[in-house]
Amino acid sequence: MTTRESIRDEELLLREKLAAERTHLANERTLLAYARTGLAFLVAGVTGEQLLDQGIWRVVALSFIVLGPAISVFGIWRFVRFRREIH
């Protein structure tokens, strides 16, 4: 193997490592986005439940309270699934 081919192989290995690291970081950012969205739903639901006593709005608020943790759990499940695929 020539020196030029050796350098290309090393560059390819470095590119693959960097691509894997970017993918891992993107997966973490996505998890944080799911957590942030779930928390926002939960806070909106609790606030709506305390402020709105009317029928349909109370149902909407309670559904937000249920959806918030569900979104966070889905984000954790997705993170773990893609982390296994990456590694």
PDB file of N, CA, C and O in Angstrom:
ATOM      1  N   MET A   1       0.843  -1.169   0.000  1.00  0.00           N
ATOM      2  CA  MET A   1       0.000   0.000   0.000  1.00  0.00           C
ATOM      3  C   MET A   1       0.892   1.237   0.000  1.00  0.00           C
ATOM      4  O   MET A   1       1.862   1.320   0.754  1.00  0.00           O
ATOM      5  N   THR A   2       0.552   2.184  -0.848  1.00  0.00           N
ATOM      6  CA  THR A   2       1.353   3.395  -0.930  1.00  0.00           C
ATOM      7  C   THR A   2       0.953   4.371   0.171  1.00  0.00           C
ATOM      8  O   THR A   2      -0.061   4.199   0.848  1.00  0.00           O
ATOM      9  N   THR A   3       1.768   5.381   0.324  1.00  0.00           N
ATOM     10  CA  THR A   3       1.502   6.381   1.355  1.00  0.00           C
ATOM     11  C   THR A   3       0.203   7.120   1.069  1.00  0.00           C
ATOM     12  O   THR A   3      -0.560   7.435   1.983  1.00  0.00           O
ATOM     13  N   ARG A   4      -0.040   7.395  -0.207  1.00  0.00           N
ATOM     14  CA  ARG A   4      -1.254   8.111  -0.594  1.00  0.00           C
ATOM     15  C   ARG A   4      -2.503   7.301  -0.250  1.00  0.00           C
ATOM     16  O   ARG A   4      -3.486   7.855   0.243  1.00  0.00           O
ATOM     17  N   GLU A   5      -2.470   6.003  -0.504  1.00  0.00           N
ATOM     18  CA  GLU A   5      -3.607   5.134  -0.182  1.00  0.00           C
ATOM     19  C   GLU A   5      -3.793   5.034   1.330  1.00  0.00           C
ATOM     20  O   GLU A   5      -4.922   4.992   1.820  1.00  0.00           O
ATOM     21  N   SER A   6      -2.690   4.995   2.062  1.00  0.00           N
ATOM     22  CA  SER A   6      -2.753   4.927   3.517  1.00  0.00           C
ATOM     23  C   SER A   6      -3.420   6.182   4.090  1.00  0.00           C
ATOM     24  O   SER A   6      -4.239   6.096   5.005  1.00  0.00           O
ATOM     25  N   ILE A   7      -3.063   7.335   3.548  1.00  0.00           N
ATOM     26  CA  ILE A   7      -3.656   8.586   4.021  1.00  0.00           C
ATOM     27  C   ILE A   7      -5.150   8.599   3.717  1.00  0.00           C
ATOM     28  O   ILE A   7      -5.946   9.026   4.555  1.00  0.00           O
ATOM     29  N   ARG A   8      -5.541   8.138   2.531  1.00  0.00           N
ATOM     30  CA  ARG A   8      -6.968   8.087   2.179  1.00  0.00           C
ATOM     31  C   ARG A   8      -7.730   7.168   3.126  1.00  0.00           C
ATOM     32  O   ARG A   8      -8.836   7.500   3.551  1.00  0.00           O
ATOM     33  N   ASP A   9      -7.156   6.026   3.459  1.00  0.00           N
ATOM     34  CA  ASP A   9      -7.810   5.107   4.391  1.00  0.00           C
ATOM     35  C   ASP A   9      -7.988   5.754   5.766  1.00  0.00           C
ATOM     36  O   ASP A   9      -9.038   5.615   6.394  1.00  0.00           O
ATOM     37  N   GLU A  10      -6.956   6.458   6.226  1.00  0.00           N
ATOM     38  CA  GLU A  10      -7.049   7.139   7.516  1.00  0.00           C
ATOM     39  C   GLU A  10      -8.109   8.241   7.486  1.00  0.00           C
ATOM     40  O   GLU A  10      -8.841   8.435   8.456  1.00  0.00           O
ATOM     41  N   GLU A  11      -8.185   8.970   6.347  1.00  0.00           N
ATOM     42  CA  GLU A  11      -9.198  10.016   6.212  1.00  0.00           C
ATOM     43  C   GLU A  11     -10.603   9.417   6.234  1.00  0.00           C
ATOM     44  O   GLU A  11     -11.517   9.979   6.838  1.00  0.00           O
ATOM     45  N   LEU A  12     -10.767   8.276   5.572  1.00  0.00           N
ATOM     46  CA  LEU A  12     -12.066   7.616   5.563  1.00  0.00           C
ATOM     47  C   LEU A  12     -12.458   7.146   6.963  1.00  0.00           C
ATOM     48  O   LEU A  12     -13.612   7.290   7.366  1.00  0.00           O
ATOM     49  N   LEU A  13     -11.515   6.593   7.693  1.00  0.00           N
ATOM     50  CA  LEU A  13     -11.799   6.170   9.059  1.00  0.00           C
ATOM     51  C   LEU A  13     -12.194   7.357   9.924  1.00  0.00           C
ATOM     52  O   LEU A  13     -13.135   7.267  10.712  1.00  0.00           O
ATOM     53  N   LEU A  14     -11.481   8.466   9.782  1.00  0.00           N
ATOM     54  CA  LEU A  14     -11.795   9.655  10.552  1.00  0.00           C
ATOM     55  C   LEU A  14     -13.177  10.179  10.179  1.00  0.00           C
ATOM     56  O   LEU A  14     -13.948  10.560  11.059  1.00  0.00           O
ATOM     57  N   ARG A  15     -13.502  10.203   8.881  1.00  0.00           N
ATOM     58  CA  ARG A  15     -14.817  10.660   8.431  1.00  0.00           C
ATOM     59  C   ARG A  15     -15.919   9.778   8.986  1.00  0.00           C
ATOM     60  O   ARG A  15     -16.967  10.274   9.398  1.00  0.00           O
ATOM     61  N   GLU A  16     -15.687   8.469   8.999  1.00  0.00           N
ATOM     62  CA  GLU A  16     -16.690   7.554   9.534  1.00  0.00           C
ATOM     63  C   GLU A  16     -16.893   7.774  11.036  1.00  0.00           C
ATOM     64  O   GLU A  16     -18.024   7.747  11.524  1.00  0.00           O
ATOM     65  N   LYS A  17     -15.811   7.987  11.756  1.00  0.00           N
ATOM     66  CA  LYS A  17     -15.915   8.250  13.197  1.00  0.00           C
ATOM     67  C   LYS A  17     -16.659   9.554  13.466  1.00  0.00           C
ATOM     68  O   LYS A  17     -17.513   9.628  14.350  1.00  0.00           O
ATOM     69  N   LEU A  18     -16.320  10.580  12.688  1.00  0.00           N
ATOM     70  CA  LEU A  18     -16.990  11.868  12.869  1.00  0.00           C
ATOM     71  C   LEU A  18     -18.466  11.779  12.500  1.00  0.00           C
ATOM     72  O   LEU A  18     -19.306  12.388  13.162  1.00  0.00           O
ATOM     73  N   ALA A  19     -18.789  11.029  11.455  1.00  0.00           N
ATOM     74  CA  ALA A  19     -20.191  10.853  11.069  1.00  0.00           C
ATOM     75  C   ALA A  19     -20.960  10.113  12.150  1.00  0.00           C
ATOM     76  O   ALA A  19     -22.108  10.451  12.434  1.00  0.00           O
ATOM     77  N   ALA A  20     -20.350   9.121  12.748  1.00  0.00           N
ATOM     78  CA  ALA A  20     -21.004   8.382  13.829  1.00  0.00           C
ATOM     79  C   ALA A  20     -21.216   9.296  15.034  1.00  0.00           C
ATOM     80  O   ALA A  20     -22.255   9.227  15.689  1.00  0.00           O
ATOM     81  N   GLU A  21     -20.246  10.142  15.324  1.00  0.00           N
ATOM     82  CA  GLU A  21     -20.378  11.067  16.449  1.00  0.00           C
ATOM     83  C   GLU A  21     -21.483  12.078  16.182  1.00  0.00           C
ATOM     84  O   GLU A  21     -22.259  12.395  17.084  1.00  0.00           O
ATOM     85  N   ARG A  22     -21.568  12.594  14.945  1.00  0.00           N
ATOM     86  CA  ARG A  22     -22.654  13.529  14.606  1.00  0.00           C
ATOM     87  C   ARG A  22     -24.013  12.857  14.730  1.00  0.00           C
ATOM     88  O   ARG A  22     -24.976  13.473  15.187  1.00  0.00           O
ATOM     89  N   THR A  23     -24.090  11.610  14.330  1.00  0.00           N
ATOM     90  CA  THR A  23     -25.348  10.876  14.436  1.00  0.00           C
ATOM     91  C   THR A  23     -25.729  10.687  15.894  1.00  0.00           C
ATOM     92  O   THR A  23     -26.896  10.844  16.252  1.00  0.00           O
ATOM     93  N   HIS A  24     -24.779  10.358  16.727  1.00  0.00           N
ATOM     94  CA  HIS A  24     -25.036  10.192  18.161  1.00  0.00           C
ATOM     95  C   HIS A  24     -25.508  11.507  18.782  1.00  0.00           C
ATOM     96  O   HIS A  24     -26.456  11.515  19.567  1.00  0.00           O
ATOM     97  N   LEU A  25     -24.857  12.611  18.437  1.00  0.00           N
ATOM     98  CA  LEU A  25     -25.251  13.911  18.973  1.00  0.00           C
ATOM     99  C   LEU A  25     -26.639  14.315  18.483  1.00  0.00           C
ATOM    100  O   LEU A  25     -27.414  14.903  19.237  1.00  0.00           O
ATOM    101  N   ALA A  26     -26.954  14.009  17.242  1.00  0.00           N
ATOM    102  CA  ALA A  26     -28.290  14.304  16.718  1.00  0.00           C
ATOM    103  C   ALA A  26     -29.349  13.497  17.464  1.00  0.00           C
ATOM    104  O   ALA A  26     -30.440  13.997  17.739  1.00  0.00           O
ATOM    105  N   ASN A  27     -29.026  12.260  17.787  1.00  0.00           N
ATOM    106  CA  ASN A  27     -29.957  11.429  18.549  1.00  0.00           C
ATOM    107  C   ASN A  27     -30.200  12.020  19.938  1.00  0.00           C
ATOM    108  O   ASN A  27     -31.331  12.018  20.423  1.00  0.00           O
ATOM    109  N   GLU A  28     -29.156  12.517  20.570  1.00  0.00           N
ATOM    110  CA  GLU A  28     -29.312  13.155  21.884  1.00  0.00           C
ATOM    111  C   GLU A  28     -30.142  14.432  21.785  1.00  0.00           C
ATOM    112  O   GLU A  28     -30.994  14.687  22.636  1.00  0.00           O
ATOM    113  N   ARG A  29     -29.896  15.239  20.744  1.00  0.00           N
ATOM    114  CA  ARG A  29     -30.687  16.463  20.569  1.00  0.00           C
ATOM    115  C   ARG A  29     -32.157  16.135  20.364  1.00  0.00           C
ATOM    116  O   ARG A  29     -33.032  16.842  20.865  1.00  0.00           O
ATOM    117  N   THR A  30     -32.427  15.070  19.633  1.00  0.00           N
ATOM    118  CA  THR A  30     -33.810  14.672  19.406  1.00  0.00           C
ATOM    119  C   THR A  30     -34.457  14.231  20.712  1.00  0.00           C
ATOM    120  O   THR A  30     -35.617  14.557  20.963  1.00  0.00           O
ATOM    121  N   LEU A  31     -33.731  13.500  21.543  1.00  0.00           N
ATOM    122  CA  LEU A  31     -34.256  13.112  22.854  1.00  0.00           C
ATOM    123  C   LEU A  31     -34.597  14.340  23.681  1.00  0.00           C
ATOM    124  O   LEU A  31     -35.656  14.393  24.307  1.00  0.00           O
ATOM    125  N   LEU A  32     -33.720  15.317  23.690  1.00  0.00           N
ATOM    126  CA  LEU A  32     -33.976  16.541  24.449  1.00  0.00           C
ATOM    127  C   LEU A  32     -35.182  17.287  23.892  1.00  0.00           C
ATOM    128  O   LEU A  32     -35.938  17.885  24.658  1.00  0.00           O
ATOM    129  N   ALA A  33     -35.376  17.265  22.588  1.00  0.00           N
ATOM    130  CA  ALA A  33     -36.546  17.915  22.000  1.00  0.00           C
ATOM    131  C   ALA A  33     -37.830  17.215  22.431  1.00  0.00           C
ATOM    132  O   ALA A  33     -38.824  17.875  22.734  1.00  0.00           O
ATOM    133  N   TYR A  34     -37.818  15.887  22.462  1.00  0.00           N
ATOM    134  CA  TYR A  34     -38.994  15.151  22.945  1.00  0.00           C
ATOM    135  C   TYR A  34     -39.255  15.470  24.413  1.00  0.00           C
ATOM    136  O   TYR A  34     -40.404  15.668  24.807  1.00  0.00           O
ATOM    137  N   ALA A  35     -38.214  15.522  25.217  1.00  0.00           N
ATOM    138  CA  ALA A  35     -38.384  15.827  26.646  1.00  0.00           C
ATOM    139  C   ALA A  35     -38.940  17.234  26.828  1.00  0.00           C
ATOM    140  O   ALA A  35     -39.829  17.451  27.652  1.00  0.00           O
ATOM    141  N   ARG A  36     -38.419  18.187  26.061  1.00  0.00           N
ATOM    142  CA  ARG A  36     -38.894  19.563  26.148  1.00  0.00           C
ATOM    143  C   ARG A  36     -40.356  19.673  25.713  1.00  0.00           C
ATOM    144  O   ARG A  36     -41.140  20.385  26.341  1.00  0.00           O
ATOM    145  N   THR A  37     -40.719  18.973  24.647  1.00  0.00           N
ATOM    146  CA  THR A  37     -42.095  18.994  24.173  1.00  0.00           C
ATOM    147  C   THR A  37     -43.034  18.342  25.185  1.00  0.00           C
ATOM    148  O   THR A  37     -44.118  18.859  25.457  1.00  0.00           O
ATOM    149  N   GLY A  38     -42.616  17.208  25.738  1.00  0.00           N
ATOM    150  CA  GLY A  38     -43.436  16.538  26.743  1.00  0.00           C
ATOM    151  C   GLY A  38     -43.646  17.405  27.970  1.00  0.00           C
ATOM    152  O   GLY A  38     -44.747  17.455  28.517  1.00  0.00           O
ATOM    153  N   LEU A  39     -42.595  18.089  28.405  1.00  0.00           N
ATOM    154  CA  LEU A  39     -42.710  18.975  29.559  1.00  0.00           C
ATOM    155  C   LEU A  39     -43.637  20.150  29.247  1.00  0.00           C
ATOM    156  O   LEU A  39     -44.432  20.554  30.096  1.00  0.00           O
ATOM    157  N   ALA A  40     -43.540  20.694  28.047  1.00  0.00           N
ATOM    158  CA  ALA A  40     -44.413  21.802  27.656  1.00  0.00           C
ATOM    159  C   ALA A  40     -45.873  21.364  27.646  1.00  0.00           C
ATOM    160  O   ALA A  40     -46.742  22.105  28.107  1.00  0.00           O
ATOM    161  N   PHE A  41     -46.156  20.169  27.127  1.00  0.00           N
ATOM    162  CA  PHE A  41     -47.525  19.645  27.141  1.00  0.00           C
ATOM    163  C   PHE A  41     -48.022  19.483  28.571  1.00  0.00           C
ATOM    164  O   PHE A  41     -49.155  19.848  28.887  1.00  0.00           O
ATOM    165  N   LEU A  42     -47.181  18.942  29.424  1.00  0.00           N
ATOM    166  CA  LEU A  42     -47.574  18.731  30.815  1.00  0.00           C
ATOM    167  C   LEU A  42     -47.861  20.065  31.517  1.00  0.00           C
ATOM    168  O   LEU A  42     -48.873  20.194  32.205  1.00  0.00           O
ATOM    169  N   VAL A  43     -46.996  21.033  31.350  1.00  0.00           N
ATOM    170  CA  VAL A  43     -47.184  22.340  31.972  1.00  0.00           C
ATOM    171  C   VAL A  43     -48.439  23.021  31.415  1.00  0.00           C
ATOM    172  O   VAL A  43     -49.214  23.606  32.171  1.00  0.00           O
ATOM    173  N   ALA A  44     -48.637  22.946  30.110  1.00  0.00           N
ATOM    174  CA  ALA A  44     -49.833  23.541  29.509  1.00  0.00           C
ATOM    175  C   ALA A  44     -51.096  22.860  30.036  1.00  0.00           C
ATOM    176  O   ALA A  44     -52.100  23.523  30.296  1.00  0.00           O
ATOM    177  N   GLY A  45     -51.044  21.559  30.190  1.00  0.00           N
ATOM    178  CA  GLY A  45     -52.198  20.835  30.707  1.00  0.00           C
ATOM    179  C   GLY A  45     -52.519  21.191  32.144  1.00  0.00           C
ATOM    180  O   GLY A  45     -53.680  21.407  32.491  1.00  0.00           O
ATOM    181  N   VAL A  46     -51.494  21.255  32.982  1.00  0.00           N
ATOM    182  CA  VAL A  46     -51.711  21.602  34.397  1.00  0.00           C
ATOM    183  C   VAL A  46     -52.225  23.039  34.505  1.00  0.00           C
ATOM    184  O   VAL A  46     -53.145  23.317  35.276  1.00  0.00           O
ATOM    185  N   THR A  47     -51.640  23.933  33.746  1.00  0.00           N
ATOM    186  CA  THR A  47     -52.097  25.323  33.768  1.00  0.00           C
ATOM    187  C   THR A  47     -53.531  25.433  33.271  1.00  0.00           C
ATOM    188  O   THR A  47     -54.359  26.108  33.883  1.00  0.00           O
ATOM    189  N   GLY A  48     -53.815  24.773  32.172  1.00  0.00           N
ATOM    190  CA  GLY A  48     -55.172  24.798  31.626  1.00  0.00           C
ATOM    191  C   GLY A  48     -56.182  24.186  32.573  1.00  0.00           C
ATOM    192  O   GLY A  48     -57.308  24.671  32.684  1.00  0.00           O
ATOM    193  N   GLU A  49     -55.790  23.135  33.250  1.00  0.00           N
ATOM    194  CA  GLU A  49     -56.700  22.472  34.190  1.00  0.00           C
ATOM    195  C   GLU A  49     -57.023  23.379  35.367  1.00  0.00           C
ATOM    196  O   GLU A  49     -58.144  23.360  35.876  1.00  0.00           O
ATOM    197  N   GLN A  50     -56.059  24.165  35.801  1.00  0.00           N
ATOM    198  CA  GLN A  50     -56.278  25.066  36.928  1.00  0.00           C
ATOM    199  C   GLN A  50     -57.071  26.308  36.531  1.00  0.00           C
ATOM    200  O   GLN A  50     -57.833  26.843  37.336  1.00  0.00           O
ATOM    201  N   LEU A  51     -56.893  26.768  35.289  1.00  0.00           N
ATOM    202  CA  LEU A  51     -57.525  28.015  34.873  1.00  0.00           C
ATOM    203  C   LEU A  51     -58.867  27.827  34.171  1.00  0.00           C
ATOM    204  O   LEU A  51     -59.715  28.719  34.212  1.00  0.00           O
ATOM    205  N   LEU A  52     -59.066  26.698  33.538  1.00  0.00           N
ATOM    206  CA  LEU A  52     -60.267  26.503  32.726  1.00  0.00           C
ATOM    207  C   LEU A  52     -61.174  25.471  33.371  1.00  0.00           C
ATOM    208  O   LEU A  52     -60.807  24.303  33.504  1.00  0.00           O
ATOM    209  N   ASP A  53     -62.346  25.902  33.766  1.00  0.00           N
ATOM    210  CA  ASP A  53     -63.297  24.981  34.380  1.00  0.00           C
ATOM    211  C   ASP A  53     -64.418  24.584  33.416  1.00  0.00           C
ATOM    212  O   ASP A  53     -65.321  23.833  33.787  1.00  0.00           O
ATOM    213  N   GLN A  54     -64.361  25.073  32.212  1.00  0.00           N
ATOM    214  CA  GLN A  54     -65.398  24.741  31.241  1.00  0.00           C
ATOM    215  C   GLN A  54     -65.167  23.351  30.683  1.00  0.00           C
ATOM    216  O   GLN A  54     -64.028  22.892  30.597  1.00  0.00           O
ATOM    217  N   GLY A  55     -66.252  22.678  30.300  1.00  0.00           N
ATOM    218  CA  GLY A  55     -66.236  21.269  29.922  1.00  0.00           C
ATOM    219  C   GLY A  55     -65.183  20.842  28.926  1.00  0.00           C
ATOM    220  O   GLY A  55     -64.290  20.068  29.270  1.00  0.00           O
ATOM    221  N   ILE A  56     -65.267  21.332  27.689  1.00  0.00           N
ATOM    222  CA  ILE A  56     -64.378  20.832  26.638  1.00  0.00           C
ATOM    223  C   ILE A  56     -62.931  21.247  26.892  1.00  0.00           C
ATOM    224  O   ILE A  56     -62.016  20.483  26.587  1.00  0.00           O
ATOM    225  N   TRP A  57     -62.705  22.427  27.439  1.00  0.00           N
ATOM    226  CA  TRP A  57     -61.342  22.883  27.692  1.00  0.00           C
ATOM    227  C   TRP A  57     -60.680  22.079  28.805  1.00  0.00           C
ATOM    228  O   TRP A  57     -59.467  21.869  28.797  1.00  0.00           O
ATOM    229  N   ARG A  58     -61.474  21.643  29.743  1.00  0.00           N
ATOM    230  CA  ARG A  58     -60.930  20.800  30.813  1.00  0.00           C
ATOM    231  C   ARG A  58     -60.490  19.449  30.248  1.00  0.00           C
ATOM    232  O   ARG A  58     -59.465  18.905  30.659  1.00  0.00           O
ATOM    233  N   VAL A  59     -61.264  18.914  29.310  1.00  0.00           N
ATOM    234  CA  VAL A  59     -60.893  17.652  28.651  1.00  0.00           C
ATOM    235  C   VAL A  59     -59.598  17.829  27.859  1.00  0.00           C
ATOM    236  O   VAL A  59     -58.727  16.960  27.871  1.00  0.00           O
ATOM    237  N   VAL A  60     -59.486  18.961  27.174  1.00  0.00           N
ATOM    238  CA  VAL A  60     -58.254  19.246  26.418  1.00  0.00           C
ATOM    239  C   VAL A  60     -57.070  19.343  27.377  1.00  0.00           C
ATOM    240  O   VAL A  60     -56.002  18.793  27.106  1.00  0.00           O
ATOM    241  N   ALA A  61     -57.256  20.033  28.484  1.00  0.00           N
ATOM    242  CA  ALA A  61     -56.171  20.187  29.470  1.00  0.00           C
ATOM    243  C   ALA A  61     -55.759  18.828  30.036  1.00  0.00           C
ATOM    244  O   ALA A  61     -54.570  18.540  30.168  1.00  0.00           O
ATOM    245  N   LEU A  62     -56.738  18.002  30.367  1.00  0.00           N
ATOM    246  CA  LEU A  62     -56.411  16.678  30.907  1.00  0.00           C
ATOM    247  C   LEU A  62     -55.720  15.801  29.868  1.00  0.00           C
ATOM    248  O   LEU A  62     -54.841  15.007  30.206  1.00  0.00           O
ATOM    249  N   SER A  63     -56.115  15.944  28.607  1.00  0.00           N
ATOM    250  CA  SER A  63     -55.437  15.162  27.560  1.00  0.00           C
ATOM    251  C   SER A  63     -53.987  15.625  27.409  1.00  0.00           C
ATOM    252  O   SER A  63     -53.110  14.810  27.122  1.00  0.00           O
ATOM    253  N   PHE A  64     -53.723  16.918  27.596  1.00  0.00           N
ATOM    254  CA  PHE A  64     -52.343  17.406  27.559  1.00  0.00           C
ATOM    255  C   PHE A  64     -51.538  16.828  28.714  1.00  0.00           C
ATOM    256  O   PHE A  64     -50.362  16.502  28.552  1.00  0.00           O
ATOM    257  N   ILE A  65     -52.164  16.701  29.875  1.00  0.00           N
ATOM    258  CA  ILE A  65     -51.481  16.127  31.035  1.00  0.00           C
ATOM    259  C   ILE A  65     -51.098  14.681  30.760  1.00  0.00           C
ATOM    260  O   ILE A  65     -50.042  14.227  31.200  1.00  0.00           O
ATOM    261  N   VAL A  66     -51.935  13.959  30.046  1.00  0.00           N
ATOM    262  CA  VAL A  66     -51.638  12.564  29.700  1.00  0.00           C
ATOM    263  C   VAL A  66     -50.613  12.495  28.567  1.00  0.00           C
ATOM    264  O   VAL A  66     -49.714  11.654  28.592  1.00  0.00           O
ATOM    265  N   LEU A  67     -50.748  13.383  27.573  1.00  0.00           N
ATOM    266  CA  LEU A  67     -49.850  13.342  26.418  1.00  0.00           C
ATOM    267  C   LEU A  67     -48.411  13.747  26.759  1.00  0.00           C
ATOM    268  O   LEU A  67     -47.467  13.240  26.155  1.00  0.00           O
ATOM    269  N   GLY A  68     -48.242  14.651  27.716  1.00  0.00           N
ATOM    270  CA  GLY A  68     -46.894  15.130  28.062  1.00  0.00           C
ATOM    271  C   GLY A  68     -45.943  14.007  28.438  1.00  0.00           C
ATOM    272  O   GLY A  68     -44.904  13.851  27.796  1.00  0.00           O
ATOM    273  N   PRO A  69     -46.265  13.217  29.461  1.00  0.00           N
ATOM    274  CA  PRO A  69     -45.375  12.103  29.798  1.00  0.00           C
ATOM    275  C   PRO A  69     -45.304  11.044  28.689  1.00  0.00           C
ATOM    276  O   PRO A  69     -44.270  10.401  28.511  1.00  0.00           O
ATOM    277  N   ALA A  70     -46.396  10.865  27.949  1.00  0.00           N
ATOM    278  CA  ALA A  70     -46.378   9.879  26.853  1.00  0.00           C
ATOM    279  C   ALA A  70     -45.373  10.294  25.778  1.00  0.00           C
ATOM    280  O   ALA A  70     -44.652   9.452  25.241  1.00  0.00           O
ATOM    281  N   ILE A  71     -45.326  11.578  25.469  1.00  0.00           N
ATOM    282  CA  ILE A  71     -44.353  12.073  24.489  1.00  0.00           C
ATOM    283  C   ILE A  71     -42.929  11.862  24.999  1.00  0.00           C
ATOM    284  O   ILE A  71     -42.053  11.456  24.235  1.00  0.00           O
ATOM    285  N   SER A  72     -42.693  12.130  26.264  1.00  0.00           N
ATOM    286  CA  SER A  72     -41.357  11.936  26.844  1.00  0.00           C
ATOM    287  C   SER A  72     -40.947  10.466  26.827  1.00  0.00           C
ATOM    288  O   SER A  72     -39.804  10.142  26.503  1.00  0.00           O
ATOM    289  N   VAL A  73     -41.870   9.583  27.171  1.00  0.00           N
ATOM    290  CA  VAL A  73     -41.574   8.145  27.158  1.00  0.00           C
ATOM    291  C   VAL A  73     -41.295   7.677  25.731  1.00  0.00           C
ATOM    292  O   VAL A  73     -40.386   6.879  25.506  1.00  0.00           O
ATOM    293  N   PHE A  74     -42.070   8.169  24.772  1.00  0.00           N
ATOM    294  CA  PHE A  74     -41.809   7.820  23.374  1.00  0.00           C
ATOM    295  C   PHE A  74     -40.421   8.293  22.949  1.00  0.00           C
ATOM    296  O   PHE A  74     -39.715   7.577  22.239  1.00  0.00           O
ATOM    297  N   GLY A  75     -40.026   9.488  23.375  1.00  0.00           N
ATOM    298  CA  GLY A  75     -38.702  10.001  23.038  1.00  0.00           C
ATOM    299  C   GLY A  75     -37.592   9.147  23.623  1.00  0.00           C
ATOM    300  O   GLY A  75     -36.574   8.917  22.970  1.00  0.00           O
ATOM    301  N   ILE A  76     -37.779   8.675  24.851  1.00  0.00           N
ATOM    302  CA  ILE A  76     -36.784   7.792  25.472  1.00  0.00           C
ATOM    303  C   ILE A  76     -36.708   6.476  24.717  1.00  0.00           C
ATOM    304  O   ILE A  76     -35.618   5.972  24.450  1.00  0.00           O
ATOM    305  N   TRP A  77     -37.866   5.918  24.371  1.00  0.00           N
ATOM    306  CA  TRP A  77     -37.887   4.665  23.615  1.00  0.00           C
ATOM    307  C   TRP A  77     -37.173   4.831  22.269  1.00  0.00           C
ATOM    308  O   TRP A  77     -36.390   3.970  21.868  1.00  0.00           O
ATOM    309  N   ARG A  78     -37.447   5.943  21.576  1.00  0.00           N
ATOM    310  CA  ARG A  78     -36.830   6.197  20.277  1.00  0.00           C
ATOM    311  C   ARG A  78     -35.322   6.366  20.431  1.00  0.00           C
ATOM    312  O   ARG A  78     -34.558   5.852  19.615  1.00  0.00           O
ATOM    313  N   PHE A  79     -34.885   7.080  21.468  1.00  0.00           N
ATOM    314  CA  PHE A  79     -33.461   7.293  21.709  1.00  0.00           C
ATOM    315  C   PHE A  79     -32.733   5.961  21.912  1.00  0.00           C
ATOM    316  O   PHE A  79     -31.684   5.720  21.316  1.00  0.00           O
ATOM    317  N   VAL A  80     -33.305   5.105  22.759  1.00  0.00           N
ATOM    318  CA  VAL A  80     -32.679   3.805  23.044  1.00  0.00           C
ATOM    319  C   VAL A  80     -32.630   2.947  21.781  1.00  0.00           C
ATOM    320  O   VAL A  80     -31.621   2.298  21.503  1.00  0.00           O
ATOM    321  N   ARG A  81     -33.717   2.949  21.023  1.00  0.00           N
ATOM    322  CA  ARG A  81     -33.768   2.136  19.801  1.00  0.00           C
ATOM    323  C   ARG A  81     -32.705   2.579  18.811  1.00  0.00           C
ATOM    324  O   ARG A  81     -31.983   1.740  18.272  1.00  0.00           O
ATOM    325  N   PHE A  82     -32.589   3.901  18.555  1.00  0.00           N
ATOM    326  CA  PHE A  82     -31.591   4.367  17.605  1.00  0.00           C
ATOM    327  C   PHE A  82     -30.180   4.253  18.137  1.00  0.00           C
ATOM    328  O   PHE A  82     -29.238   4.071  17.366  1.00  0.00           O
ATOM    329  N   ARG A  83     -30.021   4.358  19.443  1.00  0.00           N
ATOM    330  CA  ARG A  83     -28.682   4.193  20.024  1.00  0.00           C
ATOM    331  C   ARG A  83     -28.176   2.768  19.792  1.00  0.00           C
ATOM    332  O   ARG A  83     -26.999   2.559  19.499  1.00  0.00           O
ATOM    333  N   ARG A  84     -29.074   1.795  19.926  1.00  0.00           N
ATOM    334  CA  ARG A  84     -28.678   0.412  19.654  1.00  0.00           C
ATOM    335  C   ARG A  84     -28.325   0.222  18.187  1.00  0.00           C
ATOM    336  O   ARG A  84     -27.397  -0.519  17.862  1.00  0.00           O
ATOM    337  N   GLU A  85     -29.057   0.884  17.300  1.00  0.00           N
ATOM    338  CA  GLU A  85     -28.763   0.759  15.871  1.00  0.00           C
ATOM    339  C   GLU A  85     -27.424   1.415  15.514  1.00  0.00           C
ATOM    340  O   GLU A  85     -26.699   0.932  14.643  1.00  0.00           O
ATOM    341  N   ILE A  86     -27.108   2.513  16.193  1.00  0.00           N
ATOM    342  CA  ILE A  86     -25.865   3.216  15.909  1.00  0.00           C
ATOM    343  C   ILE A  86     -24.656   2.392  16.369  1.00  0.00           C
ATOM    344  O   ILE A  86     -23.648   2.306  15.667  1.00  0.00           O
ATOM    345  N   HIS A  87     -24.771   1.802  17.533  1.00  0.00           N
ATOM    346  CA  HIS A  87     -23.645   1.036  18.084  1.00  0.00           C
ATOM    347  C   HIS A  87     -23.825  -0.368  17.694  1.00  0.00           C
ATOM    348  O   HIS A  87     -23.002  -1.215  18.040  1.00  0.00           O
TER     349      HIS A  87
END
